Amino acid sequence: MPALVNYRGDDLFSIGSHVDAYCPPRKRARLSAQFASGETEFEFENQPSIDVLPDECLYEIFRRLPSGKERSFAACVSKKWLMMLTSIRKAEICKSEKLEKEVVASVSDHVEMVSCDEDGDGYLTRCLDGKKATDLRLAAIAVGTSGHGGLGKLSIRGNKYTHGVTNFGLSAIAHGCPSLKSLSLWNVPSVGDEGLLEIAKECHLLEKLELCHCPSISNESLITIAENCPNLTSLNIESCSKIGNDGLQAIGKFCRKLQCLSIKDCPLVRDQGISSLLSSASSVLTRVKLQALNITDFSLAVIGHYGKALTNLVLIDLPNVSEKGFWVMGNAQGLQKLVSLTIASGGGVTDVSLEAMGKGCLNLKQMCLRKCCFVSDNGLVAFAKATGSLEILQLEECNRVSQSGILGVVSNSASKLKSLSLVKCMGIKDMATEMPMLSPNCSLRSLSIRNCPGFGNASLAMLGKLCPQLQHVDLSGLYGITDVGIFPLLESCKAGLVKVNLSGCLNLTDEVVLALARLHSETLELLNLDGCRKITDASLVAIGNNCMFLSDLDVSKCAITDMGISALSHAEQLNLQVLSLSSCSEVSNKSMPALKKLGKTLVGLNLQNCNSINSSTVARLVESLWRCDILS
């Protein structure tokens, strides 16, 4: 009967309703008939003798077992014994040095002993997902890990369709795993204050706590955690309807080592809780994320004043925060160490407040704005001028930003800006008029413009001339650009392009690939042409003849045929690792020899929706290219 020492949550033994039937051979109990009242002689004689003992005696026996190995063996006997063992706290286990020495001496002559720390340092990790998240499995984990290093990290992800974990399971972990340092509870509605209170009372080493979609957990649990777990460094609370200001105030008061805080969609959390926590933990708190909360400008003012140690700040969907809140946060001058700032769905972010944040966050390196509909070109350029250390700028669905603002940011951040990303910015339109003289940006290495339908040839040509050191270019979804617009960009990139994504650029032709192969063959490592319907075999011939360093090629939905695949396979210096031919209807079974040849270096091959390649060909490829993952 195996012990629970190697239990990982997905290989638990099954304990049925008749598990008590397992029992090593024993002599029949020699008891007089007077103790057999109420039972037949046959029934009594066949009952395991140890089960005659009351629970109190079993408890005393189990807590005197010499090591975790013996406790694991005992837990395998029956569900009753397992539940009995989980009720024993680790502090209640009797330790007898003399007994332990005798056990080691008697066993060492027969088996090779593996040393382990009975006290446990908490280095084991267990994760239970979905239907596997049950009280029985948690009980097995509590017993099985106690003598083998101790449980350090536990993640439970339940679901709404099963009863799942309850307070009993969490209490079992608390009793058997005092070494627990990280606990994540996701979607476990049956776990309430009772279970988490046991964790707080027993697991004083707890450093990380995640509570997501736990509607039965309230402030009472969080207060007890704060009082008993002073080493808490990370707290994540999401969609916990009963947690509010009192719990957060306790965390701020007692958890002086808190470094990371994330709170999302908790309706009872207001300014009082956020401001109290942030002001109390201001000296060590480095990462804060606030999302979908009923807080106001007051909380942002507290962040701006007390966030002296903050390096990462995320503010998402705060409907009650106005322009004044963001303006005060910037002007408070407390965010001097802030490196990364993300604001999404921020109706209070305007040109005025954005400039104030730029002036107040002098060391800001990364800025991400999503769905900030009141930010225009003027505010964006003023922000770029105010913050002198910006390296990464991401704009998503900021529809008042136009081509003028983008070019102004690139020109005014000429010495620092390394990455620029634009996603679904509908305000960007091609400008036919000549732009004034702008300073080139020699620091920009990555340019990503995705799904901006108004971005065309003129805008691309201007950016290409302004950014001569580009290495990564992502223009996916720009169906308005043609060869004429992309040629200036390719010719201006003197450093050599490394990664190029042109997926969804419907109007590009082979001429673009020929120019890429001619100008950037010595640096190009990734090329994505997914959906470029005018790309033909000529592009594959050019790639095979020139791009010796290319490792990832995607020509899905392109007009390539068996001839192009054959040309690619005959390239002597090509070392492709990933090749995608999805939905290439002209690639047929005739390409099998070429694909086998390419497969010598491939680790990934995508043949999905290649209707001219039948299943038997795919099966032969799978058998031949055993080291390559093939999607079909």
MARNU-458422 format. One record per residue (C-alpha): z, x, y. Coordinates in steps of 0.1 Angstrom, whole numbers, padded with zeros to 4 digits, always signed. Example, Ala and Ser with C-alpha at 12.3 -4.5 7.8 and 13.67 -1.06 7.14 Angstrom:
<atoms>
+0078+0123-0045/+0071+0137-0011/
</atoms>
This chain:
<atoms>
+0000+0000+0000/-0011+0017+0032/+0012+0021+0061/+0004+0010+0096/+0002+0045+0110/-0036+0044+0117/-0038+0009+0129/-0063+0004+0158/-0064-0033+0162/-0096-0040+0143/-0086-0030+0108/-0054-0048+0103/-0044-0058+0068/-0046-0096+0061/-0013-0112+0056/-0017-0146+0039/+0007-0173+0031/+0015-0158-0003/+0022-0122+0008/+0057-0123-0005/+0042-0121-0040/+0037-0084-0035/+0068-0065-0049/+0072-0033-0069/+0085-0039-0105/+0122-0045-0106/+0148-0052-0131/+0160-0088-0132/+0191-0095-0111/+0222-0096-0133/+0240-0125-0116/+0262-0151-0131/+0251-0187-0133/+0275-0199-0106/+0252-0184-0079/+0222-0202-0092/+0232-0237-0082/+0203-0258-0068/+0177-0236-0086/+0164-0235-0121/+0172-0203-0140/+0135-0195-0142/+0130-0198-0104/+0160-0177-0096/+0152-0149-0121/+0116-0145-0107/+0127-0144-0070/+0127-0108-0055/+0163-0099-0054/+0163-0084-0019/+0152-0117-0004/+0185-0132-0015/+0201-0112+0013/+0206-0129+0046/+0186-0118+0077/+0217-0099+0090/+0218-0077+0060/+0180-0070+0061/+0184-0062+0098/+0210-0036+0090/+0189-0021+0062/+0157-0019+0083/+0174-0003+0113/+0187+0025+0089/+0153+0034+0076/+0150+0072+0082/+0115+0073+0098/+0086+0054+0112/+0067+0060+0080/+0093+0040+0059/+0093+0013+0085/+0055+0010+0083/+0057+0007+0045/+0083-0020+0048/+0062-0039+0073/+0034-0041+0048/+0054-0060+0023/+0054-0094+0040/+0051-0112+0072/+0088-0119+0072/+0096-0082+0070/+0071-0074+0097/+0086-0100+0121/+0121-0087+0112/+0111-0051+0120/+0096-0061+0154/+0129-0077+0165/+0146-0043+0162/+0146-0024+0195/+0140+0013+0192/+0174+0020+0207/+0190+0000+0179/+0175+0022+0151/+0202+0044+0135/+0194+0081+0134/+0212+0102+0108/+0203+0139+0109/+0217+0144+0074/+0197+0115+0060/+0165+0127+0077/+0169+0162+0063/+0174+0148+0028/+0143+0127+0030/+0122+0156+0043/+0135+0179+0016/+0127+0154-0012/+0092+0146+0001/+0081+0181+0011/+0079+0192-0025/+0053+0166-0033/+0032+0160-0001/+0021+0179+0028/+0041+0168+0058/+0024+0162+0092/+0047+0168+0121/+0051+0140+0147/+0074+0132+0175/+0097+0104+0164/+0107+0098+0200/+0071+0094+0210/+0053+0107+0241/+0031+0077+0243/-0003+0091+0237/-0018+0065+0214/-0042+0038+0228/-0048+0004+0214/-0072-0024+0225/-0074-0060+0213/-0103-0082+0222/-0110-0119+0217/-0100-0133+0184/-0084-0100+0174/-0057-0104+0201/-0029-0121+0182/+0009-0118+0179/+0006-0105+0143/-0016-0076+0153/+0007-0067+0182/+0037-0068+0158/+0018-0044+0135/+0010-0021+0164/+0047-0021+0175/+0059-0010+0141/+0030+0013+0132/+0028+0034+0163/+0065+0039+0168/+0068+0069+0146/+0035+0085+0153/+0035+0096+0189/+0043+0063+0204/+0020+0037+0221/+0010+0048+0256/-0018+0025+0266/-0023-0012+0255/-0052-0034+0266/-0053-0071+0256/-0083-0092+0264/-0080-0128+0252/-0102-0158+0255/-0098-0194+0264/-0109-0207+0230/-0081-0193+0209/-0043-0195+0212/-0041-0157+0212/-0012-0136+0223/+0021-0152+0233/+0054-0140+0246/+0065-0131+0211/+0037-0105+0207/+0045-0089+0240/+0082-0088+0232/+0074-0071+0199/+0056-0044+0219/+0085-0041+0243/+0110-0036+0215/+0090-0011+0195/+0071+0008+0222/+0094+0020+0250/+0069+0048+0256/+0043+0024+0270/+0027+0037+0302/-0003+0014+0307/-0005-0023+0301/-0036-0045+0307/-0035-0083+0302/-0067-0102+0306/-0071-0140+0301/-0038-0146+0282/-0026-0179+0294/+0001-0182+0268/+0019-0151+0280/+0045-0159+0307/+0075-0144+0324/+0095-0142+0291/+0072-0116+0276/+0066-0095+0307/+0104-0095+0314/+0109-0078+0280/+0083-0052+0290/+0102-0046+0322/+0135-0042+0305/+0123-0019+0277/+0093+0001+0290/+0107+0020+0320/+0079+0046+0318/+0053+0020+0328/+0028+0035+0353/-0002+0011+0353/-0002-0027+0352/-0031-0051+0351/-0026-0088+0352/-0059-0108+0353/-0062-0145+0347/-0026-0149+0337/-0016-0183+0351/+0018-0184+0335/+0031-0151+0350/+0050-0155+0383/+0069-0135+0409/+0100-0133+0386/+0081-0110+0363/+0067-0088+0391/+0101-0085+0407/+0117-0074+0374/+0089-0049+0368/+0094-0034+0403/+0132-0031+0397/+0129-0015+0363/+0096+0006+0364/+0100+0030+0394/+0071+0051+0381/+0045+0024+0387/+0014+0040+0403/-0013+0014+0398/-0012-0024+0402/-0041-0048+0397/-0036-0085+0400/-0064-0110+0397/-0064-0148+0396/-0027-0151+0390/-0019-0184+0407/+0019-0180+0405/+0022-0145+0420/+0028-0144+0458/+0046-0126+0486/+0080-0122+0469/+0065-0102+0440/+0045-0079+0463/+0075-0073+0486/+0096-0062+0456/+0068-0038+0445/+0067-0023+0480/+0105-0019+0480/+0111-0003+0446/+0078+0013+0435/+0076+0042+0459/+0050+0060+0438/+0024+0033+0440/-0010+0048+0447/-0036+0022+0437/-0034-0015+0446/-0060-0043+0439/-0053-0080+0445/-0080-0106+0440/-0080-0144+0442/-0042-0151+0444/-0038-0181+0467/+0000-0175+0472/-0006-0140+0486/-0004-0140+0524/+0001-0116+0553/+0038-0113+0546/+0034-0099+0511/+0004-0076+0520/+0020-0062+0552/+0054-0056+0535/+0039-0037+0506/+0015-0016+0527/+0041-0007+0552/+0066+0003+0525/+0042+0024+0504/+0022+0039+0533/+0030+0075+0525/+0015+0075+0490/-0009+0045+0488/-0044+0060+0486/-0066+0031+0472/-0065-0005+0482/-0088-0034+0473/-0082-0069+0488/-0106-0097+0477/-0107-0135+0482/-0072-0137+0498/-0058-0160+0525/-0048-0131+0548/-0056-0128+0585/-0061-0102+0612/-0025-0093+0610/-0029-0077+0575/-0058-0056+0587/-0038-0044+0617/-0011-0033+0593/-0037-0014+0573/-0050+0003+0603/-0016+0013+0614/+0002+0022+0581/-0028+0033+0560/-0022+0070+0568/-0027+0081+0532/-0056+0057+0524/-0088+0073+0511/-0106+0043+0496/-0105+0008+0511/-0124-0023+0498/-0123-0056+0517/-0143-0085+0502/-0145-0122+0511/-0116-0125+0536/-0127-0157+0554/-0097-0158+0578/-0103-0123+0591/-0122-0122+0625/-0138-0096+0646/-0104-0088+0662/-0089-0078+0628/-0116-0052+0621/-0115-0040+0657/-0078-0035+0656/-0079-0018+0622/-0104+0008+0636/-0086+0013+0669/-0051+0017+0654/-0062+0053+0645/-0042+0053+0613/-0071+0057+0589/-0077+0093+0595/-0079+0102+0558/-0102+0073+0548/-0132+0086+0529/-0148+0054+0515/-0150+0019+0531/-0166-0012+0515/-0168-0045+0533/-0185-0075+0517/-0189-0111+0530/-0172-0100+0562/-0180-0125+0589/-0157-0106+0612/-0178-0074+0611/-0199-0073+0643/-0215-0046+0663/-0183-0042+0683/-0159-0040+0654/-0182-0017+0634/-0183+0008+0662/-0145+0007+0665/-0142+0014+0628/-0166+0043+0632/-0145+0058+0660/-0112+0052+0641/-0123+0067+0607/-0135+0101+0617/-0135+0115+0581/-0154+0085+0566/-0181+0098+0542/-0192+0066+0524/-0198+0032+0540/-0210+0001+0522/-0217-0032+0540/-0227-0063+0519/-0236-0097+0534/-0224-0087+0569/-0248-0111+0587/-0236-0102+0623/-0243-0065+0621/-0275-0056+0640/-0294-0024+0649/-0273-0016+0679/-0240-0017+0660/-0254+0003+0631/-0267+0031+0653/-0234+0031+0674/-0215+0034+0641/-0236+0063+0629/-0230+0081+0662/-0193+0075+0662/-0185+0088+0628/-0197+0124+0624/-0191+0129+0587/-0210+0099+0571/-0228+0110+0539/-0236+0078+0521/-0247+0045+0537/-0253+0013+0517/-0266-0019+0532/-0271-0051+0512/-0282-0084+0526/-0276-0073+0562/-0305-0094+0575/-0302-0085+0612/-0309-0049+0606/-0345-0039+0612/-0367-0009+0609/-0356+0003+0643/-0319+0004+0631/-0327+0023+0599/-0348+0050+0617/-0320+0053+0643/-0293+0059+0617/-0315+0085+0599/-0322+0103+0631/-0286+0102+0644/-0271+0114+0612/-0294+0143+0608/-0267+0169+0598/-0246+0149+0573/-0263+0118+0558/-0273+0125+0522/-0279+0090+0507/-0293+0058+0522/-0296+0026+0502/-0311-0007+0514/-0310-0038+0492/-0324-0073+0501/-0324-0066+0538/-0348-0093+0549/-0348-0084+0585/-0368-0052+0579/-0405-0057+0590/-0433-0032+0594/-0438-0021+0630/-0473-0013+0640/-0463+0003+0673/-0455+0040+0676/-0418+0049+0674/-0403+0073+0700/-0398+0109+0689/-0370+0111+0664/-0352+0141+0650/-0359+0147+0613/-0331+0144+0589/-0329+0175+0567/-0298+0165+0548/-0310+0132+0533/-0315+0137+0495/-0316+0101+0482/-0335+0071+0495/-0332+0037+0478/-0350+0007+0493/-0349-0022+0468/-0362-0057+0471/-0369-0056+0508/-0401-0076+0509/-0409-0068+0546/-0408-0030+0540/-0443-0018+0540/-0466+0012+0544/-0458+0019+0581/-0420+0020+0575/-0424+0041+0544/-0447+0066+0561/-0422+0070+0590/-0393+0075+0567/-0412+0101+0547/-0419+0121+0578/-0383+0119+0589/-0369+0130+0555/-0385+0162+0542/-0358+0171+0517/-0358+0140+0496/-0352+0144+0459/-0344+0109+0446/-0366+0080+0457/-0361+0043+0445/-0386+0019+0459/-0383-0008+0432/-0395-0043+0441/-0415-0033+0472/-0446-0051+0463/-0460-0047+0498/-0466-0010+0497/-0498+0007+0485/-0511+0042+0479/-0517+0046+0516/-0480+0042+0525/-0466+0064+0497/-0489+0094+0501/-0472+0106+0533/-0438+0104+0516/-0450+0124+0486/-0466+0150+0509/-0435+0154+0531/-0409+0160+0504/-0409+0198+0504/-0378+0202+0482/-0396+0185+0452/-0389+0150+0439/-0366+0148+0408/-0362+0111+0402/-0388+0085+0413/-0385+0047+0406/-0415+0026+0416/-0408-0004+0393/-0423-0036+0406/-0446-0019+0431/-0476-0040+0419/-0503-0025+0442/-0499+0012+0433/-0527+0029+0413/-0532+0060+0393/-0538+0080+0425/-0501+0079+0432/-0492+0093+0398/-0519+0119+0401/-0504+0130+0435/-0469+0131+0420/-0481+0152+0391/-0499+0176+0414/-0472+0179+0441/-0439+0176+0421/-0447+0186+0386/-0422+0214+0386/-0392+0192+0396/-0399+0157+0383/-0375+0146+0356/-0376+0108+0358/-0405+0084+0365/-0402+0046+0363/-0435+0027+0367/-0423-0006+0351/-0445-0035+0362/-0471-0013+0380/-0500-0032+0365/-0527-0009+0379/-0514+0022+0362/-0537+0032+0333/-0542+0060+0308/-0553+0083+0335/-0517+0085+0347/-0505+0095+0312/-0531+0122+0310/-0520+0137+0343/-0483+0135+0333/-0490+0152+0300/-0509+0180+0316/-0486+0187+0345/-0450+0173+0342/-0434+0198+0318/-0398+0189+0329/-0402+0151+0327/-0376+0137+0303/-0376+0099+0311/-0408+0079+0314/-0410+0041+0318/-0445+0026+0317/-0435-0009+0307/-0460-0037+0316/-0486-0011+0326/-0523-0012+0316/-0521+0017+0291/-0536+0019+0257/-0535+0039+0225/-0557+0065+0241/-0530+0072+0268/-0502+0075+0242/-0524+0100+0222/-0530+0121+0253/-0493+0121+0260/-0486+0133+0224/-0510+0162+0227/-0492+0177+0258/-0478+0210+0245/-0451+0215+0271/-0439+0179+0275/-0403+0173+0262/-0398+0135+0267/-0364+0122+0256/-0368+0085+0267/-0400+0066+0266/-0404+0029+0274/-0436+0010+0264/-0422-0025+0266/-0448-0053+0270/-0477-0029+0267/-0500-0053+0248/-0528-0027+0244/-0506-0003+0225/-0512-0010+0188/-0504+0003+0153/-0530+0031+0159/-0504+0048+0181/-0480+0054+0152/-0491+0091+0146/-0488+0098+0183/-0454+0082+0185/-0442+0102+0155/-0453+0134+0172/-0436+0124+0205/-0405+0115+0184/-0397+0151+0177/-0380+0152+0211/-0373+0115+0217/-0338+0100+0216/-0348+0066+0229/-0380+0045+0224/-0386+0010+0237/-0413-0010+0219/-0400-0045+0228/-0427-0072+0233/-0455-0048+0221/-0472-0076+0203/-0500-0053+0188/-0474-0033+0169/-0463-0051+0138/-0429-0050+0122/-0439-0027+0093/-0451-0001+0117/-0418-0003+0135/-0399+0000+0102/-0418+0032+0093/-0411+0046+0128/-0374+0039+0124/-0374+0056+0090/-0393+0086+0103/-0376+0090+0137/-0340+0088+0124/-0325+0105+0154/-0342+0082+0179/-0328+0048+0190/-0358+0023+0188/-0358-0011+0205/-0383-0035+0191/
</atoms>
